[in-house]
């Protein structure tokens, strides 16, 4: 009888342990519609590294007001075609609806994982950021995006694109780019992305600007999906 009780207890503990381990997987599965595997919403813990002031302090490129209550962080690759889809179809609506009115600050961080030319492109973009020309360069690369690693974003072409930006000091840019001065900034961005579990681009965090209540969005979702989560962070429509 005693052995039967012990065996029953072991079975109960095993079952509880099994379902406790299974629960996170079930939750993640419920967050991802089966018709689109490149899609996820999830809430994570407060992360001071995601605060707007910290991101800007460490070299992140941004648009909008530094006093905006909500931050949208875009982890992207400048060779990524899905990222280009977001830039073309969704980002302008976010910009006009939330960034320009001062409700949201938009941050771009690098996750160069699509090809060999992705990391140099990220470094080049950061070098233009030194001169306050990041967004011009960002738009120029996406507007001229070709097949991944086809040569369109090789080192020579990255310099040619930079030379097309009015007012950019090419001597300073070349010095920055050739010395890989911005490599640590890009590496830090990649490390942050990986710490959040991001391996694909584009991936996003919508977060209050102090780093609290961060929510993940993965994939080039349409504007209504972003609107729902941004309005939620702002406290309602």
Secondary structure, DSSP 8 states (H G I E B T S, - for coil): -HHHHHHHHHHHHHHHHHHHHHHHHHHHHHHS-TT-SS-EEEE----GGGSHHHHHHTT-EEES-TT-SEEEEEEE-TT-HHHHHHHHHTHHHHIIIIITTTSEEEEEEE---SSHHHHHHHHHHHHHHTTT-HHHHHHHHHHT--STTSSTTSHHHHHHHHHTSTT--HHHHHHHHHTTTTHHHHHHHHHHHHHTT--SSSEEEEEETTS-S-EEEES---HHHHHHHHHHHHT--
